[in-house]
Amino acid sequence: MRTELAMLAQDLFAVKGYEQTTIDDLVAAAGISRRTFFRYFTSKEDLMLGKYDAWSQMLAEAFAARPVDEPIWESLRRAFDVVVEHFEDATLAERALAIEKIIHDNPALSAGELERISRVQDDLAELVGVRMGPLAATDPRPTVIAGAALTCVIAAKDVWITTDSSRPFGKLLDEAMGAIKPV
């Protein structure tokens, strides 16, 4: 139900605009009550940015599935294929670009996006720390590595959005991550 509501909402937001689309519009289009809507989402912002919760789980699973002897940076890049697939899926590309532009152009959604990305960073940092082995609780490296990798995703996404997806997202991400690849 969450996925169906999110897809429906994204279509409405892309056509009508985020600010102009009300919760009443969403529930009417979905054929559900407001109460049902609020069982799944706390707000329109939650509906719009809920993908980060799903991505965090998928990234964690993808990272954990990588070989333990693979360099961490490479494991992170391969884990980000989850995001690449989303942006490069031919059936979702137009919608994904429209939604990313809405988020990019809306200060409240941009702030919410950064907050959710921060949570994803925390989750990834924990996994990176486990991969690195026993570390002091004060060791900043796992957080720095996760943060740098996510910054590459953000940079690639920003270029992808502002150029109307003229270059494949995966290529942009490879370039971004290659720019600061650790030794």
C-alpha positions in Angstrom: 0.0 0.0 0.0 2.9 2.4 0.8 4.4 1.8 -2.6 1.1 2.2 -4.4 0.3 5.5 -2.6 3.8 6.8 -3.2 3.6 6.1 -6.9 0.2 7.6 -7.2 1.3 10.7 -5.3 4.4 11.1 -7.4 2.2 11.1 -10.5 -0.1 13.7 -9.0 2.8 15.8 -7.8 4.4 15.7 -11.2 1.2 16.8 -12.9 -0.3 19.2 -10.4 2.7 20.3 -8.4 3.7 19.4 -4.9 2.3 22.4 -3.1 -0.9 22.4 -5.1 -1.7 18.7 -4.3 -3.5 18.2 -1.1 -3.9 15.2 1.1 -7.6 15.2 0.1 -6.5 15.0 -3.6 -4.3 12.1 -2.7 -6.9 10.1 -0.8 -9.5 10.8 -3.5 -7.2 9.6 -6.2 -6.3 6.5 -4.2 -9.9 5.8 -3.2 -9.0 5.6 0.5 -9.9 7.6 3.6 -7.7 10.2 5.3 -7.4 7.9 8.2 -6.0 5.1 6.0 -3.5 7.6 4.5 -2.3 8.5 7.9 -1.8 4.9 8.8 0.9 4.8 6.2 2.3 8.3 6.1 2.5 11.1 8.7 2.5 13.9 6.0 2.9 14.7 2.4 6.7 15.2 3.1 6.9 11.7 4.6 5.2 10.4 1.5 7.6 12.2 -0.8 10.8 11.3 1.2 9.9 7.9 2.4 12.0 6.3 -0.3 15.1 7.1 1.8 13.9 4.7 4.5 13.5 1.9 1.9 16.8 2.8 0.3 18.6 2.7 3.6 17.5 -0.9 4.1 18.3 -1.9 0.5 21.8 -0.2 0.7 22.5 -2.0 3.9 21.6 -5.4 2.4 23.5 -4.7 -0.8 26.6 -3.6 1.2 26.4 -6.6 3.5 26.2 -8.9 0.4 29.5 -7.6 -1.0 32.7 -9.7 -0.4 34.3 -8.8 2.9 37.7 -8.6 1.2 36.5 -6.1 -1.4 37.7 -2.5 -0.7 35.1 -0.6 1.2 34.8 2.1 -1.3 34.1 -0.4 -4.1 31.5 -2.1 -1.9 29.8 1.2 -1.3 29.8 2.0 -5.0 28.3 -1.4 -5.8 25.7 -1.0 -3.0 24.7 2.3 -4.6 23.6 0.3 -7.7 20.2 0.2 -5.9 20.0 4.0 -6.4 21.4 3.8 -9.9 18.8 1.3 -10.9 16.0 3.6 -9.6 17.2 6.5 -11.7 18.0 4.6 -14.8 14.9 2.4 -14.9 13.3 3.4 -18.2 9.8 3.0 -16.8 10.5 5.3 -13.8 13.1 7.8 -15.3 10.6 10.5 -16.2 8.8 10.3 -12.9 12.1 10.1 -10.9 13.4 13.2 -12.6 10.2 15.1 -12.0 10.2 14.1 -8.3 13.8 14.9 -7.8 13.3 18.4 -9.3 10.4 18.9 -6.9 12.5 18.0 -4.0 15.5 20.0 -5.3 13.3 23.1 -5.8 11.4 23.0 -2.5 13.4 24.2 0.6 11.4 22.2 3.1 11.7 19.0 1.1 15.4 19.6 0.5 15.9 20.0 4.2 13.9 16.8 4.9 16.0 15.0 2.3 19.2 16.0 4.0 17.9 14.8 7.3 17.0 11.4 5.9 20.3 11.2 4.1 22.0 11.8 7.4 20.1 8.8 8.8 21.3 6.7 5.8 24.8 7.9 6.5 24.6 6.7 10.1 23.4 3.3 9.0 26.1 3.0 6.4 28.8 4.2 8.8 27.8 1.5 11.2 28.3 -1.1 8.5 31.5 0.4 7.3 32.8 0.3 10.9 31.9 -3.4 11.3 33.8 -4.1 8.0 36.8 -2.1 9.2 37.1 -4.3 12.3 37.5 -3.3 16.0 37.6 0.5 16.3 37.5 3.0 19.1 34.0 4.5 19.6 35.6 7.9 18.8 37.1 6.8 15.4 35.5 9.1 12.8 36.6 7.2 9.8 33.5 5.1 9.2 31.3 8.2 9.3 33.7 10.1 7.1 33.8 7.3 4.5 30.0 6.9 4.5 29.5 10.6 4.3 31.9 11.0 1.5 30.3 8.2 -0.5 26.8 9.7 0.0 28.1 13.1 -1.0 29.1 11.6 -4.3 25.6 10.3 -4.7 24.2 13.7 -4.0 26.6 15.4 -6.4 25.8 12.9 -9.1 22.1 13.4 -8.5 22.4 17.2 -8.6 24.1 17.0 -12.0 21.6 14.4 -13.2 18.7 16.7 -12.3 20.1 19.9 -13.6 21.0 18.4 -17.0 17.6 16.7 -17.3 19.2 13.2 -17.0 21.2 13.7 -20.2 24.0 11.5 -18.9 23.4 8.1 -17.2 23.3 8.4 -13.4 25.6 5.5 -13.0 28.3 7.2 -15.1 27.9 10.4 -13.0 28.2 8.4 -9.8 31.3 6.6 -11.1 32.9 10.0 -11.9 32.0 11.5 -8.5 33.3 8.5 -6.5 36.4 8.3 -8.7 37.2 11.9 -7.9 37.9 11.1 -4.2 38.6 7.4 -4.4 40.7 6.5 -1.3 44.1 5.0 -1.7 
